[in-house]
Amino acid sequence: MKFIITPFFLNQVQKLEKKYINISKDLESFEKNIESESSFSRLGKWLFKYRIKNSSIPVWKRGGFRIIVKVLDWKYLPLIIFPKTEKDNVKDIEIIQAFEAVIQQI
């Protein structure tokens, strides 16, 4: 399956890049290995939350990033990314708003 990176998601990554310089490498690794990734939770129909390591700080996945991904038409649509050290979870309304923004950009 293919990743579709939208400006909405890229903007989130760029903001985090100021604090976490290796986030792009971590995302590349995640994208290559998503099919074998086992650290995920199902949030809804074709909606998943993955745990990604943060190589900018030595906390592995436990304090790493969380990424909310929607699978649509056999494509991965990353919606939200956030560091677990700064935020525990996202609200349903945040996911809905992110999905609406991403859909407008594809």
Steps between C-alpha positions, in 0.01 A plus 500: 500500500606854437534793742329824404669789680289816495604858579283476813707210635830639373434822691473301824827321426681825423389651831624195688827499303610813686510303825553145372762517225478131404123486449530477120730197527266341754204550265692357203581190703138471610375535143732224378404262780131575559386164362694319774435759772343345807469804727157622399147536630182491295302820558218431258429365158824530306636746759815412695735654756863391469788542740821622337839526659648845551872474428550864600456399864590161652151379600426250219129457430369555851568872488517526124254629248142399442365517149135469404462339157187448289505226237296610201488338157804288586706805587632621834392852592692630802270742682667601826840456659589598853768422759367284784714699743294813427151359452331183622231462236304684235130567521257357247419849375870561424511184290183596314633849428834360384327250271288775346809715442696212345214395272481853359869481410505172311 
